Amino acid sequence: MAERVQQPPAKRLCCRPGYNTNCRQGQRAGGALCGGSGAAQGGSSKTHSPESLLDISARKVAEKWPFQRVEERFERIPEPVQRRIVYWSFPRSEREICMYSSFNTGGEESGTSGENSDETRLPFRRGIALLESGCVDNVLQVGFHLSGTVTEPATASEPELVCSVSVSFDRCKITAVTCGCGNKDIFYCAHVVALALYRVRKPEQVKLHLPISETLFQMNRDQLQKFVQYLITVHHTEVLPTAQKLADEILSTNSEINQVHGAPDPTAGASVDDENCWHLDEEQVQEQVKLFLSQGGYHGSGKQLNLLFSKVREMLKMRDSNGARMLTLITEQFMGDPRLALWRQQGTTMTDKYRQLWDELGALWMCIVLNPHCKSEQKAVWLRQLRRWNSVDVCPWEDGNHGNELPNLTHALPHELLLKGMTSVTNMEGWVGHPLDPIGTLFSTLMETGRVEEDGGNPHLFPAQHFLDDGQSFVALAVETALIGLGQQRVMPDGLYAQEKVCRNEEQLLAKLQEVELDDTLVKIFRKQAVFLLEAGPYSGLGELLYRESVPMHTFAKYLFSSLLPHDAPLAYKIALRAMRLPVLESTAPSGDLSRPHHIVSVVHNRYPRWFTLSHIESQQCELASTMLTAAKGDGRKLETVLESIQKNIHSSSHIFKLAQDAFKIATLMDSLPDITLLKVSLELGLQVMRMTLSTLNWRRREMVRWLVTCATEVGVYALDSIMQSWFTLFTPTEATSIVATTVMSNTTIVRLHLDCHQQENLASSARTLALQCAMKDPQNCALSALTLCEKDHIAFETAYQIVLDAAATGMSYTQLFTIARYMEHRGYPMRAYKLATLAMTHLNLSYNQDTHPAINDVLWACALSHSLGKNELAAVIPLVVKSVKCATVLSDILRRCTLTTPGMVALHSRRNSGKLMSLDKAPLRQLLDATIGAYINTTHSRLTHISPRHYSEFIEFLSKARETFLMAHDGHIQFTQFIDNLKQIYKGKKKLMMLVRERFG
């Protein structure tokens, strides 16, 4: 038997068992342009005549049917029909091509603007540029296969590149791409884009042939033999070995190739079993996600992962099946991240950046499992996949910890999503009042429970909505029915989507209720329902609004509060404050768990993800509290009660900050005088936020600090003094000096508060005390601010300066010391500046190749300052320079500056100088000259160790600068000659370089 041949890639096997040559009389084997044959060409037609029935039907078939189904359905397919199906099978919209070739498509078509530098580098934009520049050529469509060449023009650094591109397509989707450029990326390269857009925009210029198998069917034996021999002759070096192996197998009667009916055809379109989806390079997705994860969020990898998540979201928005496919590949890499096992072993939490990525991953999976447009078979596959991931030991906990008390991330999904199999519901009438047995996936539950779709699981809500729609005739009945429905104890339906529908129905009902004007009858109904809710036990009535997992509980309470407030304010506040207390209960929850206080996460079952339940409920709680603050304006006792409730029951710093801002806005409305009581509530909430976020990272922290100072300013001078007295419990040292104290001492604050001189001095004294305390605690970041704040007080300024000197030896960097030294010179303290500059020099170390180091300007400034003060100061600083700086060009720059003017010429008028230039043959310049010459010698040898020919000319210029320095010495000419001779001897192997040295220096 002949050796088995690897089959070439092809969609399916093609054959014509009932082929009849008589049926094909008059059919052409040659090609025709895509837009040919007199039928209208849709968008490419120049006229406005109606589309032919052939084009309409062919387009619909091309969109929905794989071509194999067409062939199996009809024994004979006329060639014009085949041509139109093949023609319409190519994608017609550029939107998907754009989505698969760029990150930020924005859903726009290709003709839109976006000419910034980032967009022009995207493959899609580059592809358009190649197309519009006429770089696409030799475009040929054979069946469901498009090929062509794309020429990348030559640039200053790259030669011209001609890429052979091929694209396979099926049902208006590109299913495979290859390009000779060797692109390794998730997205299509610019050459593929250019070819695809050529076919979309210029279909009439593309020569179209039927699948190659159709052409071969029309050939007789002699034609087939000639075809094969010519093909082998043209490409004999590539295909001859393969051709011989195939011939051997075909001639062997027992070979596998002879057991298969038909032969593969890569141009024949899709088979019935082929999945119809756009081409996605799975291997590249996995490789790039793995690479980004290995970088740990650095080098922009976090941004790249978020861009991939955005791409998944974009695919889901367009109902592209690759969205879930791509997310699965990403999740597999996340689950395989070795850091998960390490964190679990160590019992530590994942980083904030990594946690945010996992949150985004979970949110995207939530979008997928809730997708109502997906087939149940695909949902079952996803659910099995989620269950498999959930069983992995390293699957991260919900909040990023690896302890034993917290639920797993996938546990946050509905329980039925993680179950396998499907059963039917037999008793539909009793479903709403009783928990369901596990019956499979969420969506099968929804399909089999039509009652949920109609009334959201609550028999009171549906008729109430209809009564309200009927106008005033049934308003009282409607309101009472709605309130009973919203406040009753009931069992929520199983399934996340069904529960979300319940919540959505309730929110719509509340919106309708708010449009109803309350009369005496309706007010009585409200009172009756409110009293019922208040008198019910802690796990029924209003409490059930929490335990039934209905999200709008505080929205309902806010509505009751607003409705009852004008008619029965005490009852309104009772109902609202009762709702505020629900998230944290001192008594036991229905679960019976007595082990710890029952936070919201404990009492709400894990049916919703943590990020939805806690955040959403606290957000509604925040809205309720804001409504109460607005209503209580001007009433000190009520404000104090509401404040106490907020501080006790809301645990999110961002929500408390929002309430503080709301209270501030309400208290300082433009059309009335500020409400000082409400301002104090706002300030108290702001102080609570400062304490909560002091030791945690919060990206809004700086905004919060600035706002608090503004709020304290509105309250009065005593509030500002108070926050400065207790700064260490509210602010970091940097915040206290750079924001708080600086703002307090600004002219704007003085004018705003109309302070007299005595008040100004008291406030300034507190600010200076704060500044000195911060400088003692964190001299690196606060010393300069402390000096600035203490400028007008001699004793405080001296104290701050002493703090700097004490910290200079160990606690401060040369950058900080140089900055403070320059400040001292600017303030008129040159000797102090000199002292700090010399201290900074002791921390500095510039190596021979650091000629662009940012500290060079500071070194030059320090030397200029010393030179201006006099010979003694210069003599003291030069040894420090020689010790700290090994860079020859920097040393030579300092040397030249010191020889241009006399030391002390620009010093204070009280100092005297000799008026003579310093000698290079005497200290201290002699020491600097010797160090500079030595640095040039050492640098030369270092550069010659790894020099390449392209750096030869630069090296010769470097030696020229070295010669200038050598010649500053009295025997410099001799030294330099000896130096060059040594180079010629040591590096005589570098013949070309030494020839250049001899040409320049002899």
LOVEX-860265 format. One record per residue (C-alpha): residue in one letter; x, y, z. Coordinates in steps of 0.02 Angstrom, whole numbers, plus 50000, padded with zeros to 5 digits. Each point is the difference from the previous one (the first is absolute). Example, Ala and Ser with C-alpha at 12.3 -4.5 7.8 and 13.67 -1.06 7.14 Angstrom:
REM LOVEX-860265
A506154977550390S500695017249967
//
This chain:
REM LOVEX-860265
M500005000050000A500635017349960E500455011750140R498505009850066V499935018049940Q499505014450112Q498445007349921P500065018549954P498855011450098A498255000649929K498265003650061R499234983649941L500064985949872C499195004049833C499294987649874R498624998449870P499314982350011G498575003949881Y501015011349887N499255001449827T500975009049863N498405003749908C499425010750145R501515011249978Q499915003849817G500275018449970Q500795002850171R501685009049998A501564993650083G500825017049988G499845014250121A498895015450008L500115016050098C499115000050168G498795012949939G499714991449833S498494991249925G498635012149970A499194999050174A499985015450108Q501485000650117G499205007050154G501075013950069S501214999549854S498685003849868K500145016749913T498125000549966H498525000150118S499084985649920P499224987250120E501014985150053S499644984049908L499154985650089L501594989949968D501075012550097I498765001650143S499854981250023A501874996949974R500435013150130K498854992050129V500674982749964A501805006350009E499675007650172K499164984950079W500444983649911P501684991149987F500314996149817Q500004981250031R498175001150052V499615008849836E500874986249902E499124986250097R498305008249983F500055002149810E500684987249878R500445013149871I500465018050039P500135011449848E501665009049987P499235017650011V499194995150165Q501654993150066R500895015949950R498775011250089I500074989450159V501905000449997Y499965018749965W498845004150146S500924988550122F501405012650028P499735012650144R499225016249942S500225010450158E501675007350050R499495001050182E500494982150045I501625001249901C500395015650101M499584991150163Y501204985949961S501435011549950S500025013650133F499675002850184N498985016049998T498784998949855G498615008850089G498824991049884E500365012149859E500174996449818S501685001949922G499705016649917T499905009650163S501345011450067G501294995450128E501655005849932N500965000850163S501664991150011D499334985350102E498604996049880T501085001249845R501074985750068L498494988550019P499964986049869F498295005849940R500595017849965R501614993849921G498994988149893I498925014349938A501575010049960L500714985349900L498374997949906E499825018549959S501835000649945G499694986749868C501074986850087V498774985649972D500224989949841N499654983149918V498364997850092L499154983649957Q498474991650074V499854981249974G498424994050082F500075004350183H501845004449995L500725017449966S501835003049962G501105014549947T501645008950029V500245015450108T501585010449980E500685009150152P500955015149931A501845002150044T500475011750142A501635007950056S500374984850109E499064985849914P499994993649820E498424997149900L499014984950058V498824990149889C498804989150100S498954985849930V498325000450089S498574987649998V498325000550086S498684986450019F498205005050036D498314992550033R498285007450029C500645018050002K501384996450123I501884998649975T500424982750067A501884998749965V501435011649952T501814997749949C501295013149957G501814999249947C500505013850121G500084987450142N498925010850115K499814993050176D498585009250082I498224997850061F499345011149861Y500074999349811C501515008549923A499875015349889H500274989449843V498504988850038V498975015750034A500535007849836L499524984449899A498334997950090L499535018349979Y500494999149816R498694986249978V498705009950101R500275016649912K500434994149824P499074983649972E499785003949815Q501904999949978V500254982750075K500024985549878L498864986350066H500154981349965L498964985750063P500834988150124I501474991049921S499114983250016E498635006749884T501315004349869L500824983150016F498324991249975Q499905008049828M501694993149941N500274983749910R501454988350037D501245008449882Q499585017150068L500194993950179Q501714992249962K500585015849914F499365010550147V500944989650128Q501624999449901Y500015018749969L499645003250184I501454988950052T501155007949871V499665017750061H500214995350183H501074984349988T501205004750140E498575002250124V498714987049950L500954985949912P500324989550159T498195002150054A499374996249825Q500994983749993K499364994350171L498205003649951A500254990549836D500674985050095E498515000050118I498735001849860L500784985549904S499934989150157T498264992250007N500084997350189S500575017450045E498955010950114I499815013349866N499074987549890Q498794995850140V499325017850003H498735005649871G500475016549920A501505011150029P500325015750103D499725017149924P500565015450101T498955011249887A498354990750014G499275008750150A499414993350166S499304983250045V498414997750099D500984996050158D501175015049993E499795013450133N499615016749920C501075012950087W501315013149960H501814994650000L500825002150171D501794994850033E499754990650163E501844996350024Q500455018549990V498625004750123Q500694987550125E501815005149972Q499675018650018V498924998150156K501324988750076L501335013149958F498985014350074L499674990250160S501844995550018Q500425018650001G498985002350158G499105015849945Y501605009049949H500545006249828G498205004449959S499424981850012G498505004750108K499455012249867Q500224986849865L498934987550097N498645013150022L500065003049813L499724981449973F498535000750119S499315014749901K500184989749842V499014985850081R498655012550050E499965006849824M499784982449930L498604996350123K499155016249950M500034994349818R499424982450051D501604992649934S500284982350066N501865003550012G499655011250150A499684985050112R501354990149911M501305013650029L499465002250182T500194981250026L501795000849935I500385014950112T499244991450151E501024984349970Q501595010450008F499405009050156M499654983350083G501734994049951D500895015050075P501314993050121R499745014650118L498294993050050A500814984650076L501335010850084W498725011750077R498954985450057Q501514991550078Q500515016050090G498225004650048T500225017549929T498865010949895M500255003649817T500545017449948D498705013649968K500395000749813Y499864981249985R498404999950099Q499245013049884L500414988849852W499124985350085D498485011050036E499925004849817L500164981649953G498554995550113A498935014349934L500264994149821W499524982250044M498445006950082C499565008449835I500234983449910V498984988950116L498595012949999N499985001549811P498204996249948H500464997849816C501104984750022K499534981949964S499744988650150E501314987749936Q501335013550004K499435005650172A500204982450064V501794999749934W500415016250090L499234994150162R501014983949997Q501545010749969L499595011450147R499734984850109R501694992949949W500895016450040N499065001050165S500704983150052V501815005549978D500875002650168V500835016449950C498395008349941P500095016950089W498815005050138E498705013249970D500935014350084G501754994649948N500414991850168H500474981950027G499164996850166N498664987550049E498565011750043L499695008049831P499004993049854N500824995449836L499855011549849T498954987849899H498904996550152A499355017649972L499144993749842P498264992550019H500094982550073E499024992449858L501305006549876L501244987650072L498864984949990K500004987349861G498524993049906M498205005549974T498344994350072S498265006749973V498885009650118T498434990050029N499025011250119M500005017449923E498565006450107G500954998050163W501645006549936V499945018050064G499724995150181H501274985950012P501854998149965L500404991049837D500954983949991P501585001549896I499414998949820G501555004049898T500595016449932L499335017250039F499315002049824S499094983349995T499185005350162L499435016349923M499354991549844E498974987650100T499335012750123G498935011949900R499245007750154V501675008250045E500055008249830E498265007050026D499965006550179G501784998450066G499494987550135N498825011550096P498114998449967H499675017450074L501145010149886F499254995949830P498195005350036A500615015450094Q500925006249846H498444997649894F498895009250126L501195014749999D499985000249810D498085001350004G500055017550076Q499175006350160S498564987350002F501004987050095V501405010750073A499634996150182L499854981449965A501565000649893V501055008950133E499444988350138T500304984749890A501715006549949L500545003950179I499474982750057G500924992349854L501585009950035G499994997050187Q499374982350017Q501034985050051R500254988549854V501244988049922M501015006849856P500054989449842D501534989349968G501195006949872L500985016249986Y499125006149843A498284996850074Q500455009250161E500695014649901K498335000949909V499095000750167C501085014650054R499755008849834N498114998050012E500005007350175E501035014949945Q498795003349857L498534998850120L500825012250121A500285012249857K498144999249960L499515002150183Q501045016050010E498895007749867V498444997850108E499405015250102L499594994850178D498325004650075D499364996150174T499474982449950L501694995849928V500905007350150K499014988350114I500504985449890F501825005250013R499905001650190K499184983150014Q501334991449895A501435009150087V499364995350174F499824982049943L501794999549939L500665007950161E499024988450115A500504984249907G501424989350069P501815002949950Y499914986549865S498325004449924G499225016149941L501315013149963G501364987950053E499424988149864L500455013349873L501774995250040Y499854981350026R498974996949845E501505006949903S498965013249913V501195013849956P498855015550007M499714998850189H500715017350037T499195007049843F498324994450072A500445007350170K500525016449917Y498345000749910L499044996950161F501045013250089S499725013349866S498154996149988L499665000150187L501135014750047P498755014149964H498614990650091D500824990250141A501835004850022P500354989250156L499364984449913A500985004349844Y501635001350098K499634983850092I499774990349839A501575007549922L501104997450153R499374982250016A500524996949820M501715007750035R500284987550141L499654984649895P501744996649927V500794997350172L498954990450126E500454996550180S498814985450012T500214983649909A499614998049817P498814987049930S501484988749965G500224997350186D501845004449995L500515006650172S501875000249974R500245018349957P499075016549968H498914998949847H500635011449865I499055001749837V501044986249919S499454988050137V498135002449986V499815001449812H500234983149919N501394998649873R498845000749852Y500665016749939P501855003849982R500775009850145W500355015049888F498155000949955T499174996550167L500995010250125S500445014449885H498245001449928I499124999150168E501175012750080S499735011349850Q498124999650029Q500305002350185C501035015449957E498585007249895L498784997350144A501195008650122S500245014749881T498115002049988M499875000350190L501415012850015T499115011449877A498364998450095A500815002950170K500885016149950G499795012750139D499494987150131G501514996350109R499274985050092K499444991249843L501675003549916E500914992650148T498904984349991V500304998049813L501875002850023E500094986650134S499074987849888I501185003549854Q501564997750106K499364983850070N499284991649846I500965005949845H501724992449985S500615005849830S501165015250004S499475005149825H498164999950048I500315009850160F501045012549900K498565002049878L498825003350146A501215012950071Q500045008749832D498104999349986A499805007550173F501245013849957K499065004449840I498335000250090A500725010950140T500775012849883L498645002949872M500235016649910D498265006550038S500154998950190L501225002450142P501104985050043D499214987850123I501374998450132T499244984450079L499954990749835L501765006449963K500594992150162V499184983649948S500915001249834L501655003350090E499734985550120L499684988149856G501555006649912L501054997050157Q499344982150006V500544997549819M501745006750041R500194987650144M499354985549894T501175003249853L501565005750095S500874983149996T499244993149839L500325004149818N498635010449922W500195008649831R498835014050056R500965003550161R500775016549940E498295006149944M499274995250169V501345009650096R499765015749897W498124998950020L500154998050190V501055015950014T498695009349896C498614993450112A500955004750159T500285017449929E498125002149977V499684994250178G501225012750071V501735003550069Y499774988650150A499684985249883L501625003549906D500965001250163S499214983950060I500514989649849M501785006750013Q500094995850185S499494981949964W500834998449829F500884983650042T498324990750013L499375007249835F501445003149879T501704993749948P501435012150034T500115004249815E498135003849989A500065010350159T501405011349938S499735000949812I498095001550003V499305003950172A501255012450075T500375008149832T498155003049966V499695006550175M501395013149985S499505005649825N499325017549968T498414992249930T499584992250169I500405016050094V498855010149888R498634986850003L499944999750191H500275019050023L501354996550130D500775013950104C501865000550040H499834990650163Q498994985949918Q501234999149857E501474998150118N499134986350103L499574990249843A501775002449931S500744994150165S498974984049992A500554997449819R501845002450045T499864987950146L499194987349882A501385002749872L501404997150125Q499164984350067C499824993349823A501815004349960M500584990450153K498944984849949D500385000349813P501455011749961Q500254993249824N498285005749940C499575014150121A501615009750038L499865012149854S498165003250034A500415003150183L501355012649955T498805009149883L498615000550130C501195006350136E500835013849898K499185014350098D500464993150171H501885000150037I499974987150140A498894987949903F501085002249845E501604996250097T499164984750074A499504993849828Y501775002849935Q500724990250145I498804985749961V500694999849822L501804999550063D499614985950122A499164989749864A501295003749864A501254986950057T498854984949983G498205004349962M500075010849844S500574997249821Y501165011449901T498525005649893Q499035006150152L501535008550074F500435008849837T498205006149986I500045007250176A501745007449968R499365009449847Y498535006150104M501215006750131E501015009449868H498405007449930R499515005750176G501685008850021Y500934987050104P501494995449887M501054992350140R498574988850053A499734995549819Y501864995949988K499914989250157L498524990049933A500804998449829T501574992350075L498924987950100A499104995349840M501664996849912T500454986850128H498484989749947L500355001549813N500944988049887L500145003449812S500884986349900Y501025002949841N498554997049880Q498655010250087D500255015949900T498125003249991H499604997050183P498685012250068A501125004550148I501335007849886N499135016950003D499984999450190V501874996150004L500405014449883W498915011550104A500864994650162C501725003349924A499455016949934L499315004450172S501644994950085H501025009649870S498955015650030L500264998950188G501894999549990K501594989849984N499804991350167E498244993849962L500554994349827A501504991150074A498844990950121V498764994449868I501234993949866P500554984550099L498174995450018V499765002149812V501524989449961K499394986450115S498195000049939V500185003449813K500934988249884C499255006549838A501395008549898T498895012149904V499185006450159L501685002550086S500715009249850D498475011449997I500255004250185L501875002949970R499715012549859R498705009650099C501205001750146T501365007349889L498935013349916T499715011550149T500815004350165P499294991250155G498865011250103M499675012649859V498114998250020A500004997150186L499245011150133H500695017850000S500744997750173R501194986649938R501665004349919N500964990649868S501705001849920G499335002949826K501214987249927L499544984449900M500424983850088S501524990449936L499794982749927D501694995150070K499465002650181A498664993150113P498544998549989L499895000949808R501534988949977Q499074985950089L498475002949888L501095000349842D500874983750046A498324991850039T499295005849833I501494993349902G499894983750095A498134998849964Y500325002449814I501314986150002N498864987850095T498505004249892T501024997349841H500514982650052S498234995850055R499275005649833L501314990649899T499564983750087H498334998349909I500085012749859S499204996649830P500505007749831R498455011149995H500645008950156Y501755003449933S499675017949945E499185004150165F501504992850092I501225010949900E499015015550051F500094994250180L501914999049987S500025017649929K499105006450155A501214990150108R501485008349912E499295017250043T500024995250184F501744992249991L500695016249925M499415010050150A501464992350098H501745007149974D500624983149940G498354995249922H500674998149823I501244986950057Q498694990950104F498784999349856T501324993749877Q500484986250121F498164995950024I499714998349811D501564989349980N499394988450136L498324998449912K500834995449836Q501014986550086I498634992650109Y498625000349868K501034996849844G498794986249954K498675013249964K500885005149840K498665011049924L499755009650163M501855002450028M500185006449822L498695013250040V500945004450160R501635002349903E499135010749869R499325011750133F501375000050133G501574993949910
//
